[in-house]
Amino acid sequence: MKAKEFDQKFDNGEEITQMLDLSQAKRPLSGQKKVSIDLPIWMIELIDQEASRLGVTPQTIIQTSLAEHLAVKNPS
């Protein structure tokens, strides 16, 4: 299939995923990098309490909070 034909199908809202090789697909900037930060004990305790309340890990609380904060500062 030529690119022009593929583009037309996409533009028409037709299902195109079966035409794609998704075996090598990656989400841009989805890699991870470890960071180390020092937080006050009171903050860690609050993070742990919230994580326990929600049934998630403290890491999830931190990641979600940062993502929400950054989304407000830089709306797409």
C-alpha positions in Angstrom: 0.0 0.0 0.0 1.3 3.4 -0.9 1.7 6.1 1.7 -0.9 8.3 0.1 -3.5 5.5 0.2 -2.6 4.8 3.9 -3.0 8.5 4.7 -6.4 8.6 3.0 -7.6 5.7 5.1 -6.3 7.3 8.3 -7.9 10.6 7.3 -11.2 8.9 6.7 -11.1 7.3 10.2 -10.7 3.8 8.9 -9.1 1.1 11.0 -5.4 1.0 10.1 -3.8 -0.7 13.1 -3.8 -4.1 11.3 -1.6 -2.5 8.6 1.1 -1.5 11.1 4.0 -3.5 12.5 3.7 -2.5 16.2 6.4 -4.9 17.4 9.0 -2.1 17.5 6.6 0.7 18.5 7.7 2.9 21.4 6.1 5.8 23.2 8.4 8.9 22.8 10.2 9.9 26.0 8.7 6.9 27.9 12.1 5.6 29.2 12.9 6.0 32.8 15.8 7.3 34.7 16.4 7.0 38.4 16.8 10.1 40.5 17.6 10.5 44.2 16.0 13.3 46.2 16.1 14.2 49.9 12.7 14.9 51.4 11.7 15.9 54.9 10.4 13.1 57.1 7.0 14.8 57.4 6.6 14.7 53.6 7.6 11.1 53.4 5.1 10.2 56.1 2.3 12.0 54.3 3.2 10.3 51.0 3.2 6.9 52.7 -0.2 7.6 54.3 -1.7 8.7 51.0 -0.2 5.6 49.3 -1.7 3.4 51.9 -5.1 5.0 51.7 -5.2 4.6 47.9 -3.6 1.2 47.9 -0.7 2.2 45.7 3.0 2.6 46.1 4.6 5.8 47.4 6.4 6.0 44.0 3.0 6.2 42.3 1.9 9.1 44.6 5.1 11.0 43.8 4.9 10.3 40.0 1.3 11.3 39.8 1.7 14.4 41.9 4.7 15.5 39.7 2.8 14.7 36.5 -0.2 16.7 37.7 1.9 19.7 38.7 3.9 19.7 35.5 0.7 19.4 33.4 -0.7 22.5 35.1 2.6 24.4 34.4 2.9 23.2 30.8 -0.6 22.4 29.4 -0.5 20.7 26.0 
